[in-house]
């Protein structure tokens, strides 16, 4: 399969055409995340799963505070020097408060019809993997 760019809200693929569908660090950028999650599940054939890797709202406490400092100061400085595009890294820190919590991600998936929704937190609770499927390959 060749690389193909397409809109995530209307995937140009047949129902059940893939074993898995994925998105990484992009769900928060979709105009309609529930619709995007439905589309992800629509193109997966049973018993496949749709999988999302996404930033989550940093936890409260020392880890969350340290992570916020890192995102607001160190990441833009280092990432900007290495990539030559500091604005891309400032965007991450500017949007940190719009990140969803793990519970909010689970709820979006359930509204989109995902079944057997699972969430695994990673990177000290700052990133998570959300996955789910359906019984018949279509959102519930």
PyMOL commands that set and color helices and strands:
alter all, ss='L'
color gray80, all
select helices_A, chain A and resi 27-29+33-42+62-83+86-94+96-98+102-111+123-125
alter helices_A, ss='H'
color red, helices_A
select strands_A, chain A and resi 18-24+44-55+115-122+127-133
alter strands_A, ss='S'
color yellow, strands_A
deselect
rebuild
show_as cartoon
